[in-house]
């Protein structure tokens, strides 16, 4: 058993409308890049994560990126899908009831469902962490703001590639002591050592292309 794990907390598969990452390719890429745990956080669905978990139960943690009326939540250890468009308190309550680990996606990136500061401050006591580094943030200052807020408010931080293409998988990981459950993750998250890299802004073009391709086929998720 490894003493520590490299975790990518934010990753998308073909079950997100803006990604073409096929599940088997996603798993193979994660292993190739030395990712020990991959939290698959498709938009408003856990179908892809469940499929991946069945194929590789040790690697995959079932997650979901949930769009609320105010901003997006980034959940790990999800057992029951949380629907799109709920009020933040409703979504958080549903996640609490299933024992999920709750982070907040790219909290200051208002171009990608970031949070109004008043709403963000209101939910901070109710979540386990905020995302302090997202590889897809075009403006690095947005990550700096998230890290500063986490430090000021004594909130734990997660990092993630937010990969929508295979190339991006594992670009940002958090090295944490070994854990198996959400409860154990909460106990070790503050010991995490970040390994982070920004992605090129051009990766957003790949997401746009994926969205167009997926629109031409049967819809797989709510974007």
C-alpha positions, -999 to 999 in steps of 0.1 A, spaced: 0 0 0 13 34 -9 19 59 19 7 88 -3 -15 93 -33 -14 117 -62 -50 128 -68 -65 147 -97 -97 161 -82 -112 174 -114 -116 155 -146 -142 151 -173 -152 122 -196 -174 119 -227 -204 120 -204 -198 158 -201 -211 176 -232 -178 194 -237 -154 164 -236 -147 135 -259 -126 115 -234 -136 79 -237 -136 61 -204 -110 34 -213 -87 60 -227 -91 82 -197 -81 54 -173 -51 44 -194 -39 79 -196 -42 85 -158 -21 54 -151 5 64 -177 8 99 -160 12 85 -125 -22 96 -112 -31 73 -82 -67 85 -78 -88 102 -105 -120 119 -94 -142 119 -125 -164 150 -121 -187 152 -152 -212 180 -154 -243 171 -134 -240 134 -139 -222 104 -123 -229 80 -151 -194 82 -166 -177 80 -132 -198 49 -123 -188 32 -155 -151 40 -149 -153 29 -113 -166 -5 -125 -136 -9 -148 -109 4 -124 -122 6 -88 -89 14 -73 -81 44 -95 -115 60 -98 -134 81 -72 -169 89 -83 -174 126 -84 -197 152 -100 -194 189 -109 -228 204 -100 -240 236 -114 -262 254 -88 -281 287 -92 -250 306 -79 -219 286 -90 -205 251 -93 -197 226 -66 -170 199 -71 -179 167 -52 -160 135 -45 -173 102 -32 -207 108 -47 -232 79 -44 -264 96 -56 -264 121 -85 -273 157 -76 -293 174 -103 -285 206 -122 -299 240 -111 -306 236 -74 -301 263 -49 -266 259 -33 -280 250 1 -302 223 -14 -273 208 -34 -249 209 -4 -276 193 18 -280 164 -6 -242 159 -7 -240 160 31 -266 133 34 -246 110 13 -213 118 30 -196 133 0 -165 154 1 -174 189 -11 -151 214 -28 -159 245 -49 -149 246 -86 -127 275 -97 -145 299 -73 -133 332 -88 -135 323 -125 -168 341 -133 -165 331 -170 -168 295 -159 -196 296 -133 -175 312 -106 -192 324 -74 -204 358 -64 -182 366 -33 -212 370 -9 -226 336 -19 -191 320 -17 -185 333 18 -219 320 29 -212 284 19 -176 283 30 -185 269 65 -205 241 48 -179 227 24 -147 207 30 -125 227 6 -123 251 -23 -103 245 -55 -72 266 -51 -56 257 -84 -74 248 -117 -52 242 -147 -78 256 -170 -79 291 -155 -68 314 -182 -59 341 -157 -35 327 -131 -45 355 -107 -79 337 -102 -60 307 -87 -40 331 -65 -73 346 -52 -87 312 -44 -55 302 -25 -55 335 -6 -91 331 4 -85 295 16 -55 306 37 -74 336 52 -105 316 60 -86 284 71 -103 263 44 -86 233 29 -77 234 -8 -80 209 -37 -63 212 -71 -72 196 -104 -65 195 -141 -102 201 -151 -92 180 -180 -116 178 -209 -89 162 -232 -66 133 -225 -36 156 -229 -46 175 -197 -51 146 -174 -29 148 -143 -15 183 -150 -24 193 -115 -25 168 -86 -25 170 -49 -2 145 -31 -19 135 1 -14 107 27 -32 75 18 -70 75 23 -99 53 12 -130 72 22 -144 108 23 -139 108 61 -103 98 57 -98 124 30 -110 151 53 -85 141 79 -55 143 54 -64 170 29 -46 198 47 -14 178 45 -16 178 7 14 189 -14 2 205 -47 19 197 -81 4 222 -105 7 234 -141 -15 256 -161 -28 243 -194 -27 263 -226 -57 286 -232 -62 267 -265 -76 237 -246 -109 256 -244 -111 253 -282 -110 216 -278 -139 218 -254 -159 239 -279 -152 213 -306 -163 185 -283 -195 203 -275 -203 207 -312 -196 170 -319 -217 159 -289 -246 181 -300 -246 161 -333 -252 129 -313 -275 119 -285 -271 142 -255 -251 125 -227 -255 150 -199 -267 185 -189 -238 209 -197 
